[in-house]
Amino acid sequence: MKKIQPNQFKEAFLKVVESESVKPNLVAFWDEGKKYTAFMIEEAFRAIAGELGISVYAGNYYYLDAVFYSERDTEHFAATTTFAKCLSIAMEHENKIEGSAVEMNKLQIFNVPLKVLITYAQDSTVRNFHLTRYAKIVQGADLFGDFATLRRQLVIFGSIANDVITWHFYAYESSGFQEI
Protein backbone atom coordinates (compact mmCIF):
# COMPACT_ATOMS: atom_id res chain seq x y z
CA MET A 1 0.00 0.00 0.00
CA LYS A 2 1.20 3.46 -0.82
CA LYS A 3 0.56 6.07 1.88
CA ILE A 4 -0.01 9.60 0.63
CA GLN A 5 0.46 12.54 2.99
CA PRO A 6 -1.68 15.70 2.79
CA ASN A 7 1.19 17.78 1.34
CA GLN A 8 1.86 15.14 -1.34
CA PHE A 9 -1.79 15.20 -2.34
CA LYS A 10 -1.80 19.00 -2.37
CA GLU A 11 1.19 19.09 -4.73
CA ALA A 12 -0.34 16.55 -7.13
CA PHE A 13 -3.74 18.27 -6.97
CA LEU A 14 -2.28 21.69 -7.79
CA LYS A 15 -0.17 20.31 -10.62
CA VAL A 16 -3.29 18.82 -12.21
CA VAL A 17 -5.84 21.61 -11.61
CA GLU A 18 -3.42 24.28 -12.78
CA SER A 19 -2.46 22.39 -15.94
CA GLU A 20 -3.51 23.68 -19.35
CA SER A 21 -5.56 20.53 -20.00
CA VAL A 22 -7.66 20.82 -16.81
CA LYS A 23 -7.81 24.45 -15.62
CA PRO A 24 -9.81 25.87 -18.59
CA ASN A 25 -12.47 23.17 -18.14
CA LEU A 26 -12.78 23.82 -14.42
CA VAL A 27 -13.40 27.51 -15.13
CA ALA A 28 -15.82 26.72 -17.97
CA PHE A 29 -17.83 24.15 -15.96
CA TRP A 30 -17.65 25.96 -12.59
CA ASP A 31 -21.37 26.81 -12.42
CA GLU A 32 -22.60 23.66 -14.17
CA GLY A 33 -22.94 21.38 -11.11
CA LYS A 34 -23.13 17.87 -12.53
CA LYS A 35 -20.87 18.59 -15.49
CA TYR A 36 -18.24 20.14 -13.17
CA THR A 37 -18.41 17.22 -10.73
CA ALA A 38 -18.17 14.67 -13.53
CA PHE A 39 -15.12 16.43 -14.94
CA MET A 40 -13.45 16.56 -11.51
CA ILE A 41 -14.10 12.91 -10.73
CA GLU A 42 -13.51 11.41 -14.17
CA GLU A 43 -10.69 13.61 -15.47
CA ALA A 44 -8.97 15.50 -12.65
CA PHE A 45 -8.98 12.61 -10.16
CA ARG A 46 -7.52 10.26 -12.80
CA ALA A 47 -4.73 12.75 -13.50
CA ILE A 48 -4.07 13.21 -9.77
CA ALA A 49 -3.78 9.43 -9.35
CA GLY A 50 -1.27 9.39 -12.20
CA GLU A 51 0.78 12.09 -10.48
CA LEU A 52 0.75 10.07 -7.26
CA GLY A 53 1.65 6.82 -8.99
CA ILE A 54 -1.47 4.96 -7.83
CA SER A 55 -4.77 3.88 -9.35
CA VAL A 56 -8.19 5.45 -8.94
CA TYR A 57 -11.69 4.08 -9.09
CA ALA A 58 -13.53 7.23 -10.12
CA GLY A 59 -17.09 6.30 -9.40
CA ASN A 60 -19.31 5.04 -6.65
CA TYR A 61 -17.14 2.75 -4.51
CA TYR A 62 -19.03 1.90 -1.35
CA TYR A 63 -20.80 5.26 -1.73
CA LEU A 64 -17.55 7.24 -1.99
CA ASP A 65 -17.07 9.50 -5.00
CA ALA A 66 -13.65 7.99 -5.68
CA VAL A 67 -10.97 5.86 -4.07
CA PHE A 68 -7.25 5.71 -4.76
CA TYR A 69 -5.42 2.42 -4.29
CA SER A 70 -2.19 0.60 -5.15
CA GLU A 71 -3.30 -2.99 -5.66
CA ARG A 72 -6.44 -4.82 -6.68
CA ASP A 73 -7.38 -8.08 -4.97
CA THR A 74 -7.37 -10.54 -7.87
CA GLU A 75 -6.90 -13.57 -5.63
CA HIS A 76 -10.41 -13.38 -4.21
CA PHE A 77 -12.20 -11.49 -6.99
CA ALA A 78 -12.29 -11.66 -10.77
CA ALA A 79 -9.47 -9.83 -12.55
CA THR A 80 -12.08 -7.80 -14.45
CA THR A 81 -13.45 -6.25 -11.24
CA THR A 82 -12.06 -3.52 -9.02
CA PHE A 83 -11.75 -4.65 -5.44
CA ALA A 84 -8.83 -2.89 -3.82
CA LYS A 85 -6.69 -4.79 -1.33
CA CYS A 86 -6.69 -1.61 0.71
CA LEU A 87 -7.37 2.04 0.02
CA SER A 88 -4.75 4.79 0.04
CA ILE A 89 -7.24 7.66 -0.24
CA ALA A 90 -11.00 8.00 0.25
CA MET A 91 -12.42 10.98 -1.67
CA GLU A 92 -15.58 13.01 -1.45
CA HIS A 93 -16.46 15.95 -3.68
CA GLU A 94 -19.34 18.23 -2.72
CA ASN A 95 -20.34 21.20 -4.88
CA LYS A 96 -22.69 22.64 -2.26
CA ILE A 97 -20.92 23.39 1.00
CA GLU A 98 -24.21 23.08 2.89
CA GLY A 99 -24.04 19.30 2.33
CA SER A 100 -20.34 18.92 3.05
CA ALA A 101 -20.67 17.96 6.73
CA VAL A 102 -22.50 14.80 5.64
CA GLU A 103 -19.56 13.94 3.38
CA MET A 104 -17.03 14.60 6.17
CA ASN A 105 -19.03 12.34 8.45
CA LYS A 106 -19.11 9.62 5.78
CA LEU A 107 -15.32 9.76 5.35
CA GLN A 108 -14.83 8.95 9.04
CA ILE A 109 -16.14 5.41 8.65
CA PHE A 110 -13.31 4.45 6.28
CA ASN A 111 -10.00 3.11 7.58
CA VAL A 112 -7.55 4.74 5.16
CA PRO A 113 -4.30 6.70 5.48
CA LEU A 114 -5.83 9.82 3.84
CA LYS A 115 -9.39 11.11 3.59
CA VAL A 116 -10.00 14.07 1.30
CA LEU A 117 -13.03 16.35 1.06
CA ILE A 118 -13.22 18.88 -1.76
CA THR A 119 -15.88 21.58 -1.50
CA TYR A 120 -16.36 25.26 -2.32
CA ALA A 121 -16.53 28.48 -0.28
CA GLN A 122 -15.98 32.00 -1.50
CA ASP A 123 -14.78 33.56 1.76
CA SER A 124 -12.78 32.77 4.86
CA THR A 125 -15.71 33.22 7.24
CA VAL A 126 -17.60 30.39 5.57
CA ARG A 127 -14.46 28.24 5.41
CA ASN A 128 -13.75 28.77 9.11
CA PHE A 129 -17.33 27.95 10.10
CA HIS A 130 -17.17 24.65 8.23
CA LEU A 131 -13.66 23.80 9.39
CA THR A 132 -14.81 24.12 13.00
CA ARG A 133 -17.75 21.88 12.19
CA TYR A 134 -15.54 19.32 10.43
CA ALA A 135 -13.07 19.30 13.33
CA LYS A 136 -15.87 18.38 15.74
CA ILE A 137 -16.97 15.57 13.42
CA VAL A 138 -13.41 14.25 13.14
CA GLN A 139 -12.73 14.53 16.88
CA GLY A 140 -15.95 12.66 17.66
CA ALA A 141 -14.97 9.80 15.32
CA ASP A 142 -11.29 9.56 16.33
CA LEU A 143 -11.69 6.57 18.66
CA PHE A 144 -8.01 5.62 18.70
CA GLY A 145 -6.53 9.12 18.68
CA ASP A 146 -4.65 8.61 15.42
CA PHE A 147 -6.44 10.87 12.91
CA ALA A 148 -3.77 13.57 13.27
CA THR A 149 -0.95 11.10 12.66
CA LEU A 150 -1.99 7.88 10.88
CA ARG A 151 -5.43 8.37 9.32
CA ARG A 152 -5.03 11.89 7.98
CA GLN A 153 -7.74 14.29 6.86
CA LEU A 154 -7.48 16.95 4.15
CA VAL A 155 -10.07 19.55 3.22
CA ILE A 156 -9.74 21.50 -0.02
CA PHE A 157 -11.87 24.58 -0.60
CA GLY A 158 -12.16 26.11 -4.05
CA SER A 159 -13.35 29.61 -4.92
CA ILE A 160 -13.50 31.61 -8.12
CA ALA A 161 -13.37 35.33 -8.95
CA ASN A 162 -12.95 36.79 -12.42
CA ASP A 163 -12.28 33.31 -13.85
CA VAL A 164 -9.38 32.77 -11.44
CA ILE A 165 -9.71 29.72 -9.20
CA THR A 166 -8.11 29.79 -5.76
CA TRP A 167 -7.59 26.63 -3.69
CA HIS A 168 -7.18 26.49 0.10
CA PHE A 169 -5.85 23.36 1.81
CA TYR A 170 -6.37 22.37 5.44
CA ALA A 171 -4.94 19.27 7.13
CA TYR A 172 -6.28 17.95 10.39
CA GLU A 173 -3.89 18.17 13.34
CA SER A 174 -4.56 17.42 17.01
CA SER A 175 -5.45 21.11 17.46
CA GLY A 176 -7.94 21.09 14.56
CA PHE A 177 -7.64 21.94 10.86
CA GLN A 178 -4.55 23.93 9.93
CA GLU A 179 -3.84 25.54 6.57
CA ILE A 180 -1.02 23.94 4.63
Buried (B, 14 or more C-beta within 10 A) or exposed (E): EBEBBBEBBBEBBBEBBEEEEBBEBBBEBBEEEEEBBEBBBEBBBBBBBEBBEBBBBBEEBEEBBBBBBBEBEEEEEEEEEBBBEEBBBBBBBBBEBEEBBEBBBBBBEBEBBBBBBBBBBBEEEBBEEBBEEBBEBBBEBBEEEEBBEEBBBBBBBBBBEEEEBEBBBBBBBEEBBBEB
